[in-house]
């Protein structure tokens, strides 16, 4: 198994990855970047998301030093909540993402760590509502229950993840038959 984090997502995000067979891995990611500036509350970024992915590796994963390296393709699903505000106007909503991606992973520091670079396309569905805040730290006024809907197909994923694998070495003992 391994721990991972996407360096392109600001603030908090963490994931885990498990091997399932020689060429397949499963992963789960949790995104929680909540960024509020220290003064005037003029803008904020809040995102809460949970993602699951399956990945096919072209390199045989029986050797732990070669596991999760090289080229891979994956499919993912992600769902969550967001709130983006700028200049006292904002958007709140929920989203669902389904996608396919291609990645390339190479070992770092003599194979102890990995760096994954991936890009993907997918379908994003979101329903959101707009709101306004008349003054800093004031009451939030929603413009409607659900005011907009977004359906998007195209580029949806970009990743540069640091992966820290954990494994134990298994020693096989052969019996010599005389």
Order of alpha helices (4+ residues) and beta strands (2+ residues): beta-beta-beta-beta-beta-beta-beta-beta-beta-beta
